[in-house]
Amino acid sequence: MNTKIALPIALLAAACAAPAEMKTPPPDRQNIRIVLNSEVEWTHLNPKRGDLAPKAGTLWGDRNGTEPTGFLLKPPPNFESPPHIHNISYRGVVIQGVLHNDDPDAADLWMPAGSFWTQPKGHVHITAAQGTDAIAYIEIEEGPYLVLPKEEAFDSEERPVNVDHTNLVWLNASDIVWIQQAGVQVAVLWGNTEDGRLNGSFIKLPAGFDGTITSEGPSFRGVVIKGELNHQAKSGRVLEPGSLFSSKGTAAHRIASSRHGETVIYVRTDGKYTVASE
């Protein structure tokens, strides 16, 4: 089923609701982890298919274990998988190139960089990529991540979502209390934005932004999707698309975007965060 949707109104309403008061503890600038895309170790996603399968590079967690995990997916040139299922559901964000993920009989729906999709467990689908440079970020809430034959399909009662980057609904400083700087925008993708609940969103920083993302929840993970980002924890180092910065507990991420173009970050967190200039 090909679906291009706008974001749920309920999520946007929750995102826009102002809290009574936000008391932020002093941020811990040391509790921050960085993984550059150049540091990722690539392995075969499906070892049984070897080089015919996409490669995967773990950013956090362990896709072969039982915990939540985020990893990069790099398909072979002009890749098209056979129809298959997964034992668990996942979310995906296109970082580079164009990808297609849908029912085997669906018409092609090529998703460019900045697009978002979900794949329910048990549903038969194919994944394809055009060209030689496609890369995506994949996220699961439990493992292990397995590729299984279509004959083992089952209905998980979840439904897939494909959101082209042109269908995102962006909120700015006049719409949402998280943003304290003109020019910064947020698009809520999934989950519940109440404090303590998991959710995912995009942050779009304008060219030349210099400021801080302050996170307050137990966990915060940001993956650069577009553009470049300088982070205080890697002074003088550039986080290119596919790089991760993360923290546990209250933390202040001192960042600066490139002066040559906007930067888009995918954020997964279970607490509140704010974006403000220095």
C-alpha positions as CSV (number, residue, x, y, z in Angstrom):
1,M,0.0,0.0,0.0
2,N,1.4,3.3,-1.1
3,T,0.6,6.0,1.5
4,K,1.8,9.7,1.7
5,I,0.4,11.3,4.8
6,A,0.6,14.4,6.9
7,L,1.5,14.0,10.5
8,P,-1.2,13.2,13.0
9,I,-3.1,16.2,14.4
10,A,-3.1,14.7,17.9
11,L,0.7,14.6,17.9
12,L,0.9,18.2,16.8
13,A,-1.5,19.3,19.4
14,A,0.5,17.6,22.1
15,A,3.7,19.2,20.7
16,C,2.2,22.7,20.8
17,A,0.8,22.5,24.3
18,A,2.8,24.7,26.7
19,P,3.7,23.2,30.1
20,A,2.9,25.1,33.3
21,E,6.5,25.6,34.0
22,M,9.8,24.0,32.9
23,K,12.5,23.8,35.6
24,T,15.7,22.6,34.0
25,P,18.4,21.1,36.2
26,P,22.0,22.2,35.5
27,P,23.1,20.4,32.3
28,D,25.8,17.8,32.4
29,R,28.1,18.6,29.5
30,Q,30.3,15.5,30.1
31,N,27.5,12.9,29.7
32,I,27.6,13.0,25.9
33,R,28.6,10.3,23.4
34,I,29.6,10.9,19.8
35,V,29.8,8.3,16.9
36,L,31.0,9.7,13.6
37,N,29.8,8.0,10.4
38,S,33.4,7.3,9.6
39,E,33.8,5.2,12.8
40,V,30.9,2.8,12.0
41,E,31.8,-0.8,11.5
42,W,29.9,-2.3,8.6
43,T,28.6,-6.0,8.5
44,H,26.1,-7.9,6.4
45,L,22.6,-7.3,7.5
46,N,21.6,-10.8,6.4
47,P,24.7,-13.0,6.6
48,K,23.0,-15.8,4.7
49,R,22.9,-13.6,1.5
50,G,26.4,-12.2,1.9
51,D,27.2,-9.3,-0.5
52,L,23.7,-9.6,-2.0
53,A,22.3,-8.1,1.2
54,P,22.6,-4.6,2.5
55,K,25.3,-3.7,5.0
56,A,24.5,-2.5,8.5
57,G,26.6,-0.2,10.8
58,T,25.4,0.1,14.4
59,L,25.2,3.5,16.0
60,W,23.8,2.5,19.3
61,G,22.4,-0.7,20.9
62,D,22.8,-4.2,19.5
63,R,20.5,-5.4,16.7
64,N,21.5,-9.0,17.4
65,G,20.5,-8.5,21.1
66,T,17.2,-7.8,22.7
67,E,17.5,-4.0,23.4
68,P,16.4,-1.0,21.3
69,T,18.9,-0.3,18.6
70,G,19.7,2.3,15.9
71,F,21.9,1.4,12.9
72,L,22.7,2.6,9.4
73,L,21.6,0.6,6.3
74,K,23.7,0.7,3.1
75,P,22.1,-1.3,0.2
76,P,24.2,-2.7,-2.7
77,P,24.0,-0.7,-6.0
78,N,20.5,-0.8,-7.5
79,F,19.3,-3.2,-4.8
80,E,16.0,-4.9,-4.7
81,S,15.2,-7.5,-2.0
82,P,13.1,-10.5,-2.4
83,P,9.7,-10.4,-0.7
84,H,10.3,-11.0,3.0
85,I,9.2,-10.2,6.6
86,H,10.8,-9.1,9.8
87,N,10.2,-10.5,13.3
88,I,10.0,-7.0,14.7
89,S,8.7,-3.6,13.6
90,Y,11.1,-0.8,12.6
91,R,11.3,2.8,11.6
92,G,13.4,4.3,8.8
93,V,14.8,7.6,7.7
94,V,16.4,8.1,4.3
95,I,19.7,9.9,4.7
96,Q,21.1,9.6,1.2
97,G,19.9,8.5,-2.3
98,V,16.3,7.2,-2.8
99,L,14.7,4.1,-1.4
100,H,11.4,2.2,-1.9
101,N,9.8,0.1,0.8
102,D,6.3,-1.4,0.3
103,D,4.1,-4.3,-0.6
104,P,5.7,-6.4,-3.5
105,D,2.7,-5.5,-5.8
106,A,2.7,-1.8,-5.0
107,A,3.8,0.8,-7.6
108,D,7.2,2.3,-7.0
109,L,7.2,5.1,-4.4
110,W,10.8,6.4,-4.3
111,M,11.6,8.2,-1.0
112,P,14.4,10.8,-1.2
113,A,16.6,12.0,1.7
114,G,14.6,13.3,4.6
115,S,11.7,10.9,4.1
116,F,10.4,8.7,6.9
117,W,8.7,5.3,6.9
118,T,7.6,2.5,9.2
119,Q,7.6,-1.3,8.5
120,P,5.3,-3.4,10.7
121,K,6.5,-6.9,11.8
122,G,5.1,-9.8,10.0
123,H,4.1,-7.9,6.8
124,V,5.5,-9.0,3.5
125,H,7.4,-6.3,1.7
126,I,10.3,-5.5,-0.5
127,T,13.0,-2.8,0.0
128,A,14.8,-1.3,-3.0
129,A,17.3,1.4,-3.7
130,Q,18.4,3.3,-6.8
131,G,22.0,4.0,-7.7
132,T,25.1,3.4,-5.6
133,D,24.9,5.8,-2.7
134,A,21.7,5.0,-0.8
135,I,21.9,5.1,3.0
136,A,19.1,5.0,5.7
137,Y,18.9,5.1,9.4
138,I,16.9,2.2,10.9
139,E,15.6,2.0,14.5
140,I,14.0,-0.8,16.4
141,E,12.5,-1.0,19.9
142,E,13.5,-4.6,20.6
143,G,15.8,-7.2,19.0
144,P,17.1,-9.3,17.5
145,Y,16.4,-7.9,14.0
146,L,15.8,-10.9,11.7
147,V,15.0,-11.3,8.0
148,L,12.5,-14.1,7.5
149,P,10.8,-15.7,4.5
150,K,7.5,-14.5,3.3
151,E,5.9,-17.8,4.1
152,E,6.1,-16.9,7.8
153,A,4.0,-13.7,7.3
154,F,1.5,-12.7,10.0
155,D,-0.8,-9.7,10.7
156,S,0.6,-7.7,13.6
157,E,-2.4,-5.3,13.3
158,E,0.1,-2.5,12.7
159,R,0.0,-0.6,9.4
160,P,2.9,0.8,7.4
161,V,3.5,4.5,6.8
162,N,5.5,6.3,4.1
163,V,6.0,10.0,4.6
164,D,7.7,11.8,1.7
165,H,9.9,14.7,2.9
166,T,7.5,17.2,1.1
167,N,4.7,16.0,3.4
168,L,6.3,16.9,6.7
169,V,4.6,19.5,8.8
170,W,7.2,21.9,10.3
171,L,6.6,23.9,13.4
172,N,8.6,27.0,14.4
173,A,9.2,29.1,17.4
174,S,5.7,30.7,17.2
175,D,4.1,27.2,17.2
176,I,6.0,25.2,19.8
177,V,7.5,25.8,23.2
178,W,10.5,23.7,22.6
179,I,12.0,26.2,20.2
180,Q,13.4,29.5,21.5
181,Q,15.2,30.7,18.3
182,A,13.7,32.1,15.1
183,G,14.6,30.0,12.1
184,V,14.7,26.6,13.9
185,Q,11.8,24.2,13.0
186,V,10.6,20.8,14.4
187,A,8.5,18.1,12.7
188,V,7.0,15.4,15.0
189,L,7.1,12.0,13.4
190,W,5.9,9.4,16.0
191,G,5.2,8.6,19.6
192,N,3.9,10.8,22.5
193,T,5.6,14.1,23.3
194,E,4.5,14.0,27.0
195,D,7.4,13.9,29.4
196,G,8.6,10.4,30.0
197,R,7.1,9.0,26.7
198,L,9.1,7.9,23.7
199,N,8.8,10.0,20.6
200,G,10.7,10.9,17.4
201,S,11.1,14.2,15.6
202,F,13.2,16.1,13.1
203,I,15.0,19.3,14.1
204,K,15.8,21.7,11.2
205,L,18.6,24.2,11.9
206,P,19.1,27.2,9.5
207,A,22.5,27.8,8.0
208,G,24.9,29.3,10.5
209,F,22.9,28.3,13.6
210,D,25.0,28.5,16.8
211,G,23.4,27.3,20.0
212,T,22.4,24.5,22.3
213,I,20.0,21.6,22.4
214,T,19.3,20.9,26.0
215,S,17.8,17.5,26.7
216,E,16.1,16.6,30.0
217,G,14.9,12.9,29.6
218,P,16.7,9.7,30.6
219,S,17.9,9.3,27.0
220,F,18.5,11.5,24.0
221,R,19.8,10.4,20.6
222,G,20.3,12.6,17.6
223,V,21.3,11.4,14.1
224,V,22.4,13.9,11.5
225,I,20.3,13.4,8.4
226,K,21.2,16.4,6.2
227,G,24.0,19.0,6.3
228,E,26.9,19.2,8.8
229,L,27.1,19.8,12.5
230,N,29.9,20.8,14.8
231,H,29.5,19.5,18.3
232,Q,31.4,20.7,21.5
233,A,32.3,17.1,22.4
234,K,34.3,16.8,19.2
235,S,36.0,20.2,19.0
236,G,36.9,20.9,15.4
237,R,35.3,17.7,14.2
238,V,32.3,17.7,11.8
239,L,29.3,15.4,12.2
240,E,28.3,14.5,8.7
241,P,25.0,12.7,7.8
242,G,24.8,9.3,9.5
243,S,26.7,10.5,12.6
244,L,25.3,10.2,16.2
245,F,25.3,12.4,19.3
246,S,23.6,11.1,22.4
247,S,23.3,11.6,26.1
248,K,21.7,10.2,29.3
249,G,19.9,12.5,31.7
250,T,20.0,16.3,31.5
251,A,22.7,17.4,29.1
252,A,23.5,20.4,27.0
253,H,24.6,19.7,23.4
254,R,26.5,22.8,22.2
255,I,26.2,22.7,18.4
256,A,26.7,24.8,15.3
257,S,25.4,24.1,11.8
258,S,27.3,24.8,8.5
259,R,27.1,28.3,7.1
260,H,26.5,26.8,3.6
261,G,23.1,25.2,4.2
262,E,20.5,23.9,6.6
263,T,21.0,20.9,8.9
264,V,18.4,18.3,9.7
265,I,18.7,16.1,12.8
266,Y,16.5,13.1,13.7
267,V,15.9,13.0,17.5
268,R,14.7,10.0,19.6
269,T,14.0,10.9,23.2
270,D,11.8,10.1,26.2
271,G,11.9,13.6,27.7
272,K,11.6,17.2,26.8
273,Y,14.3,19.2,24.9
274,T,14.7,22.8,24.0
275,V,16.7,24.5,21.1
276,A,18.1,27.9,21.7
277,S,20.8,30.1,20.3
278,E,23.8,31.1,22.5
